């Protein structure tokens, strides 16, 4: 298996992922060639290959061809969650944010099989998508399910959810919009909660210590694996505060 190749350091802060070298399978290449023209957004880049240029804001109504609620999922992996959601909620528009091409190819293939024409994909660093690609207050829900926990202490700084992310997420969400999170790493769950409890643009959308499991989240093999090894699944939900 090829060793991970670090993302080129063109950014001021480290990204929350490491892109892996290695080629897609022939089937994934065919899926990319057949479906990327429809599903994949063409994003102007900055210096890094997964960056988004600052003047690249899209108009959702133009991209999807209609006015509809918009749900964005960060780190869609193989796309099981977002394809299911898009296929079962045709009245909502969905955007999948992922940096791994093999996962994007699989997502496009499954979306085409399910007829999920309300889904689009973007191959880019998630904070830059929220900050530069999407208009302010354009997102109804933002999903972050099982982000890389970067569980070694020396790598914690690479975690996606921090104070800067909270501010960027708040910018993208509509007032009253919802940020949904889930993780199977207790330490990261507590960090997420601490960060978002302190964010003045967010308020809890749950009572007690943790939110109830989001019933719109499909039970993936990844989540099942975490549960099998004894890790508790923690859900959180926050509402974007109304503008004051």
N, C-alpha and C positions, 0 to 999 in steps of 0.2 A: 504494500500500500504506500503511495507516495507520501512523503512528509509534508506537513502543513507549510505553506509559504506565507510569511507575514505580509500584510497589506503594506504597500509602499507608504512611507511616512511623509505625506504631503500635508497632513492635517495638523491643526494646532493641538488636538487632543486625540488619544487613542480611540479606535473604533471598538465596538463591542463584539467583533467577530474576527476570525482568521479565515481568509479564503484559502481553499485547498487546491493544489495543483492536481492535474489529472483530467483526462478527457471524458466527455459524455459517451455513453454507449451509442451504438448505431441507432437503436430505437429512439433514444433521447434526441439525437441529432435530427432524425426524421421528424419528430414531434416539433422540434424548434423550427425547422424549415417550413413545416406545414401550417403552424398555428401562431407563430410569433408576430406575423404581420397584423393579425387581428387583436390578439390579447396583450401584447407587450407594448408599453409606452416607450416612445423614442425620447430619451432624456438627454438634453445638452449637458456635457460633463465639465467639471472643473479639472483640477490637476490629477486626481486619483480616478481609477477606473470605475469605482462605484460612487463617485461624487455626483452632486447635482449643482449645476451652475446657478448662481444667485438670481439670475433674471429669467428663470425657467417656469414661472407659474402657469399652471394649466387652468382651463375653465371646465369644471366637471360637467356642466350641461352640454358642452361641446363634445367632450370625450365620450360620454355615454349616450348622447343624443336625446336627453330628456332631463327634467327636473325630478329628482328622487332623493330620498335619504342616502347618505354615503357612510359605509362602514369600512374601516381600514384595519387590516391585520398586519402586524409587524412580525417578521420571522415565520413565514408560512410553511417552511420546510417542504414536505412533499405535497402540501396543499389539501390534505384530507379535510381539515376544518373548514376552510374558506370555500372549497368547491361544494361541500354539502350545504353550507349556508346559502350560497348563491343559487344553487339548484332548487332549494326549498323556499326561497324568498325572492321571487322574480320581481317584486315591486321595489326592491332595494338594490342600490348599486354597491359593488364591492371592489376594493383595491388590495391586492396582495403585494407585500413588500418583502423581498428576499434577495440575498446576494449569491446564492448557490445555483448555478445554471441547471444542474441536473434536477434539482427540486422544482425549479420554474418550468422545465420541460415536462416533468410529470404532471404538474398542476395544469398546464395548458392541455395536455392530452386528456386528462380526466374531465376538465371543464367542457371540452368539445364533446366527449362522449355523453355527458349529462345535459348538454344543450344550455350551459350556463353562459349566456351571452351578456349578462349583466356584470361580468367579472373582467377586470383588467389587472395586469401585473406590471411591476416595476422592479428592475434590477438595480438596487441602489441602497446606500446607507440610510437607515430609517430616519434619524434626526434631520438629515438634509432633505428628505422627502417632506417631512412635516413643516420644515422651516422655509424651504424654497419652492417646492413643486406644488404644494396644495395651498389654495388661498386661505387667508385667515378666516376662522369661524365657518369652515366648510364641511367639517366632519361631524356626523351625528354620534358615532361610536368609534372608539379606538381600542383594539384588542392586542394585548401582549401576553401570549400564553407560552409558558415554559421557555423564557429566554435563557441563553447560556448563563449559568450561575457564576462562572469564573470563581470557583470555590476556594482556590488557594488565596491566602491573604494577600500575597504580593500581586495578585491579578485582580483583586476586588475593584480597582480603579477602572477596569474595563467594563464593568457592569453597565447595562443600558440605563437602568432606572436610577437617576440621581437628580439633584436639584436643577441642573441645566435641562435635562429631559422633561421634567415636570413643567418648566416654563414653556418649552417648545410645544409640548402636547396641549397645554392650555391655549396657546395661540391658535392651533389648528382646530380645536373643538368648538362647536357652537356653545353659547351659554345654555346650560342645562344638558349638554352632551355628556356621554358616559365613557369613562376609561375603565376597562376591565382587564384584570391581570390574574395570572395563575402561575404558581411555581411549586416544585416539590423539594425545594431547598429551604429549610426553616430559616437559616440566617438571612438569605436573600429576601424571603417573605417579610421578615421583620424590618429589613432595610427599606424595602418598598413602602411599607406602612409608615415608617418614621418619616421618610421623605415626603410622602403625599399628605400625611397629616399636617406637616409643617408648611405645605404649599398654600399660600393664601388664595390661589385661584381654584382650589378644589375643596370639596366637602365630602365627607363619607356618605356613601349610598348603602350602608349596611349598619347593623347594630351588633354589638358584642365584639368579640376578639377578631373574628374573620367573617367574610361574606359567605353566604350559601354558595354551593357549587352552581356556576352559571349553567342553566339547563340548555342553553343554546350551543354549548361546547360539546362536540362529539368526543366519545371516549376513544382516544387513539392508542396505538400500541406503545407509544412513548410514555403516556400517562400510566398505562397498565404496568409497564415495567417498573416505574418508580414506586408504585403501590406494592408490587410484589416484593421488592427489597426493603420494604418497611418505611418508606418516606411518606410523610403526610402531605396531601395535596392542599395547598392554601390558595383560596380565592380572595380577591379584593375588588372592590368596585367604588369608584369615585365619580362624583358629579361635578362638571365644570360650573363653577359659581356664576350666577348672573352678573353681568357687568355692573359695577357700582359707580 
